[in-house]
Structures are given as C-alpha cells and as structure tokens.
Amino acid sequence: MKPFSILVIGRNKEIHSIVLRIINKDERWKAIGALTDEEALEAFSINVIDMVLLGSGISESSEALLRSTFLKQKPNLPIIQHYGGGSGLLYNEILAVYQQ
C-alpha cells in the first residue's frame, strides 16, 4: 500500500525537522517538507499529496495563498494546522484524516 503523503509546511527549521522525523517514523505515512511558500508550491506540483499540515509562523497572506492554490487543484484536500502539543497530538491530528 502506498504511504499517505503529507506536505508539512513550517517556518522554524528545527521544529520542522522534528515534525518530519516523527511523521516518517510511521511506515503508513510519508512526510514531505517545505519551509517556504515556493518550496511548498513546488512540492505540491510534483508529488501526490493526501494532506497538508500547516505549522506555526506562516503569515495569514501565505496561508491564504497556499490554501487557495492547493484547493483549486484538489478541492477535498484536508488542510490542518498543527502548532505543537507533542507527538501524541500530531498523530491524532493525522489519524483523524487518515482513517476517514
């Protein structure tokens, strides 16, 4: 079975790498990271993305641009926000979408 692909967008490089590592520990999931809008848009254009996870530090204008672009191409794409709370919360946020 193909892993569930999650585009993780964040601005803090250290936290971003931790989130990617946590997600990629689960063989059911594949995290693809982006620290800038440009990286996120490129990753979305060349990968099949099943979910987008937005981290902290993303400006309202960047979030609006990303959401608009992603949802034009994939209207039912789950986009969730994750601002921390540990790996348990992160897993639960992903599982809520993955198990649908």
C-alpha positions as CSV (number, residue, x, y, z in Angstrom):
1,M,0.0,0.0,0.0
2,K,1.3,3.5,-0.9
3,P,2.1,5.7,2.0
4,F,-0.3,8.5,2.9
5,S,1.6,11.6,1.7
6,I,1.7,14.7,4.0
7,L,3.1,18.0,2.9
8,V,4.4,19.7,6.1
9,I,4.8,23.4,5.8
10,G,6.5,25.3,8.6
11,R,8.9,28.2,9.2
12,N,11.0,27.0,12.1
13,K,13.7,24.8,10.7
14,E,14.4,22.8,13.9
15,I,10.8,22.2,14.8
16,H,10.0,21.4,11.1
17,S,12.7,18.7,11.0
18,I,11.3,17.1,14.3
19,V,7.8,17.0,12.9
20,L,9.1,15.4,9.7
21,R,11.0,12.8,11.6
22,I,8.0,12.0,13.8
23,I,5.7,11.5,10.9
24,N,8.2,9.5,8.9
25,K,8.6,7.0,11.8
26,D,5.2,5.6,10.8
27,E,5.5,3.5,7.7
28,R,1.9,4.3,6.7
29,W,2.9,8.0,6.2
30,K,5.4,9.9,4.1
31,A,6.2,13.5,5.1
32,I,7.4,16.0,2.5
33,G,8.8,19.2,4.0
34,A,8.7,22.8,2.9
35,L,10.0,25.9,4.7
36,T,8.9,28.5,2.2
37,D,5.8,29.1,0.0
38,E,7.9,28.4,-3.1
39,E,9.1,25.1,-1.7
40,A,5.5,24.1,-0.7
41,L,4.1,25.0,-4.1
42,E,6.8,23.1,-5.9
43,A,6.4,20.0,-3.7
44,F,2.6,20.1,-4.3
45,S,3.1,20.3,-8.0
46,I,5.5,17.3,-8.3
47,N,4.0,15.0,-5.6
48,V,0.7,13.4,-5.0
49,I,-0.3,15.0,-1.7
50,D,-3.0,13.4,0.5
51,M,-2.9,16.1,3.3
52,V,-1.3,19.4,4.2
53,L,-0.1,20.2,7.7
54,L,0.5,23.8,8.4
55,G,2.9,24.7,11.3
56,S,3.3,27.9,13.2
57,G,4.9,31.0,11.8
58,I,3.1,31.1,8.5
59,S,1.6,34.5,7.8
60,E,-2.0,35.0,7.0
61,S,-1.3,36.0,3.5
62,S,0.9,33.0,2.9
63,E,-1.6,30.6,4.3
64,A,-4.4,32.2,2.2
65,L,-2.2,31.8,-1.0
66,L,-1.3,28.2,-0.2
67,R,-4.9,27.1,0.7
68,S,-6.3,28.8,-2.4
69,T,-3.7,27.2,-4.7
70,F,-4.0,23.7,-3.2
71,L,-7.8,23.7,-3.0
72,K,-8.2,24.9,-6.6
73,Q,-6.3,21.8,-7.7
74,K,-7.7,19.4,-5.1
75,P,-10.9,20.7,-3.6
76,N,-11.3,18.0,-0.9
77,L,-7.7,18.2,0.3
78,P,-7.5,18.1,4.1
79,I,-5.5,21.0,5.4
80,I,-4.9,21.0,9.2
81,Q,-3.0,23.3,11.5
82,H,-0.5,22.0,14.0
83,Y,1.0,24.4,16.5
84,G,2.6,21.9,18.8
85,G,1.5,19.8,21.7
86,G,3.7,16.8,21.2
87,S,3.8,13.8,19.1
88,G,0.6,12.3,20.5
89,L,-1.4,15.3,19.4
90,L,0.3,15.2,16.0
91,Y,-0.5,11.5,15.5
92,N,-4.2,12.1,16.5
93,E,-4.5,15.0,14.0
94,I,-3.1,12.9,11.2
95,L,-5.1,9.8,12.2
96,A,-8.4,11.8,12.2
97,V,-7.8,12.4,8.4
98,Y,-6.0,9.2,7.6
99,Q,-8.8,6.9,8.9
100,Q,-11.6,8.6,7.0
